[in-house]
Amino acid sequence: MKRFLPFTLCLWLLAACEKDNLRADRDCGPDIVFLQDREEFPDGDDFHLLDVAASGTCLSVKVGASGCSSDGWSMDIYTDGFAGRSLPPSTLAGLVFNDGVPDGAASCEAYFTVTYAFDLSDYLTQDLLPTNLTLYGTGADTTLYIE
């Protein structure tokens, strides 16, 4: 019994460390938001998609838009969980940009860029990887291969 307890404790600690490492890989930004239907996705403001990159299931999106400042900007990513039956699977996500300016309000002509990061791991599970992820939204239509 005395030998069993330390062995069990070591296994438990090892498993805890592995879970922490997995969680550390996922801390790349807000999680993707699941909605039942694409019709539920909120409307967004215009933006230009300048760059997209993925490191595992961490997505980096660089956008540009005009305005007085980028301080009030935000971006969310949505999916309805679609996964096409192709090889590799086709997946789909919508980018929704908010410039922080009320509709109809005057805006400046300056141009700013911002990079956002999103955690896609709740959507892009191991059984869906690798995948061709199509991003769409106002100003965005691109497909990215993610391993």
PyMOL commands that set and color helices and strands:
alter all, ss='L'
color gray80, all
select helices_A, chain A and resi 4-26+38-40+126-128
alter helices_A, ss='H'
color red, helices_A
select strands_A, chain A and resi 33-34+48-55+58-66+74-79+83-84+90-98+111-119+131-137+140-146
alter strands_A, ss='S'
color yellow, strands_A
deselect
rebuild
show_as cartoon
